[in-house]
């Protein structure tokens, strides 16, 4: 059960790193799409752990994702 939390937070961190790398490399949006898919997978993992963690993760993805750019 705890592994869903670890995987969810890890995937959210990877999604954040991919967005930051996409700003500096000319990947024509491939890393942005990949970070979106990884972020959604992280949110799904957080929802498997608990609804509260899933809501926090989805809020971070919706609000925090565009603010990085």
C-alpha positions in Angstrom: 0.0 0.0 0.0 2.8 2.4 0.8 4.4 1.6 -2.6 1.6 3.5 -4.4 2.5 6.7 -2.4 6.2 6.3 -3.2 5.5 5.6 -6.9 3.0 8.5 -7.1 5.3 11.0 -5.6 8.3 9.7 -7.6 6.4 10.0 -10.9 5.2 13.5 -10.0 8.9 14.5 -9.3 9.9 13.0 -12.7 7.2 14.9 -14.4 8.4 18.2 -12.8 12.0 17.4 -13.9 10.9 16.7 -17.5 9.0 20.0 -17.6 12.1 21.9 -16.4 14.3 20.1 -18.9 11.9 20.8 -21.7 12.3 24.5 -21.1 16.0 24.3 -21.9 16.0 21.7 -24.7 14.4 22.0 -28.1 12.3 18.8 -28.0 9.3 20.3 -29.9 6.9 19.3 -27.1 7.8 15.7 -26.8 9.0 16.1 -23.2 6.0 18.1 -22.4 3.6 15.4 -23.5 5.8 12.8 -21.7 5.7 14.8 -18.5 1.9 15.1 -18.8 1.5 11.3 -19.2 4.0 10.7 -16.3 2.2 13.3 -14.1 -1.2 11.6 -14.8 0.3 8.2 -13.9 1.6 9.8 -10.7 -1.8 11.1 -9.8 -3.4 7.7 -10.5 -0.8 6.2 -8.1 -1.7 8.8 -5.5 -5.4 8.1 -5.9 -4.7 4.3 -5.3 -3.0 5.3 -2.0 -5.8 7.6 -0.8 -8.3 10.1 -2.1 -6.8 13.0 -0.2 -3.3 12.4 -1.7 -4.9 12.0 -5.2 -6.7 15.3 -4.9 -3.5 17.1 -3.7 -1.6 15.5 -6.6 -4.1 16.5 -9.2 -4.2 20.0 -7.8 -0.4 20.2 -8.1 -0.6 18.9 -11.6 -3.3 21.3 -12.7 -2.1 24.5 -10.9 1.6 23.8 -10.5 2.3 22.4 -13.9 1.5 25.5 -16.0 3.1 27.8 -13.4 6.5 26.2 -13.9 6.5 27.4 -17.5 
